[in-house]
Amino acid sequence: MSETWLYDEHPAMFRAHPLLFILLLVSVVGILAIGIWWLRCKGERLMLSEREVMMERGLLSRQRTEIALSSIRSVRITQTLGQRIFGVGHIELFSAGDYAEIAIKNMPRPDRIRAIAAARDVDLLPQR
C-alpha cells in the first residue's frame, strides 16, 4: 500500500480557534484542556490520494471510512470569518444521498480538498 497521498492533514487547533487557545493557555486548567484538545485533533485524519479519500478517527480504536475519489458528487466547505482568515474549514464529502459520508471539522486548506475532489483526471490534479 505505497500510495502517494495528495492531502494528509489533522484538524487545526490554533488556526481554528485562536482566542480559545490563548485563553486556555493562560490558565492552569487550560493546559490540561489543550492536551485533551490536542489528542482529539491527532485522533482524526483526512487523506486524499489520486484514487480515494480516507478518514480515520480514534487513537486506541480506529474507525476508517474510504470513498473512491471518482464517486464524490459534491464537496461542502463551511467557514466562519475567522476560519477564512486562518485558512481552515469544515469539510463534508457526499457521494450519494442527503448525508455526508465524510464530515470533519477544522481542516487546514479546505480549498485544496475541493480542488483535488473536483479533478477527476490525474493530469488536472493541483500541485503540492
Secondary structure, DSSP 8 states (H G I E B T S, - for coil): ----EEEEE---STTT-HHHHHHHHHSHHHHHHHHHHHHHHHTEEEEEESSEEEEEE-SSS-EEEEEEGGG--EEEEE--HHHHHHTEEEEEEESSSSS-SEEEEEEE-HHHHHHHHH--SGGG----
